[in-house]
């Protein structure tokens, strides 16, 4: 065992500097708790992080920023942390392509309604206005629940004021998103193709399996989509700078090996030393958390949740840089593959995320897709072949659908579920937390409060995927810790 490096007793130790751990560290330090954040890799951010190349910083995943309107989690977080961070509202949240048809998910509702009318000959005004009101209601309710998914009496009393409205829309809790669609949209096969692939990004489910209450938030998220000039590097740096300014500690390249309670304190053993803490916050996969915990009670709770996990996709990504002849109208593009393209690779769509230009006018592009983890077992000849096929698919789709006037395209690399497993320690490179099929599936989530002194943040402990969800979970921990 390595020697105790100091006699400092931290109020909270956070394990894992993904966006959940990073935001939790910031909020808890702001609460004047003495925090220390451990991350086993060079950079923070996890699945929503970044890495550096000569061309600049690439986003690890094709990450979008949302949750800024109506005082939602990201706007609250930036204001509460007092972060001076420049963001840009995207006029088109996502620009999607399928065959000869394009669908622009405008951030302006009126423009989105008009786009649906033009592309699918349907007036969606009533439907979109209705689900927009429900979405606002759902966020209001989520903001009141502070011990998710263990709803307490206090939580119940806090949300009871919304009961009349929730009862009017009770069907969203037992119907799929497909079920609540207007008849004309249900019968429009092309619309369903676009809808299913967009929901796959935001909820990891297609419309017929996605619960309506999850699908509503997932369908409307492009209306609240932003980008930043620094990408995820800029966002993460703004948070880490503020944590340090407020007195917090961030230890990179320091892997936690074990956590053991000794009397009233937790002893955290890392590859570099021994630390003491009053409380622990995990932002790691359940398999990792249960492995390093020595307390049987918390370990069993976490391990049980991990065993109850449903099917989760793996992630596959590609990275390249370009110069463009003119400005982009949208930084987020989704290519829905036709049958010919699907033959090249076993996936259904590609999501392209474009950075703002750097000082060399270079734009970094991150491309991601959902992939079956079982395709990747080891780094053998088949593995290399699949990577080359994916690279070819990315270039084909970029040229075929986006049709941008580019110069100096330089391909960087392809990452597979095995790559993601290495950098995030998620089993076989899974991404996006848990898939939800009904309100009951929410019970499979890890509670934000595991026990008296052990807490959990991240997409294993809060419904939905993405930065907006995990930051909401960090707010829960801040409140109950």
Protein Blocks (a to p, Z undefined) as FASTA:
>chain_A
ZZdfbfcdcfbdcehjafklmmmmmmmmmnopacddddfbfbehijmmccddfkbccdfb
acddehkeghiaklmmmmmnopacdddddfblbacdehjbccdddfblklmmmmmmmmno
pafklmmmmmmmmmmmmmmmmmmpccbfbdcfklmmmmmmmmmmmmmmmmmmmccfklmp
cfklmmmmklmmmmmmmmmmmnopafklmcfklmmmmmmmmmmcccdfklmmlmmmmmmm
mmmmnopacdehiacfbdcdehjbccdddfkbccddfbdcddbdfklmmmmpcbfklmmm
mmmmmmmpccdddddddddddddfbdcfbfbdcddddfklmmmpccfbdcdddddddfko
pacddddddddfklpmbdcfklmmmmmmmmmmmmmmmmmmnopacehiacfbdcdfklmm
mmnopghhiahiaadfbfklmmmpccfblblmlccedjklcgcedjklmmmmmmmmmmmZ
Z
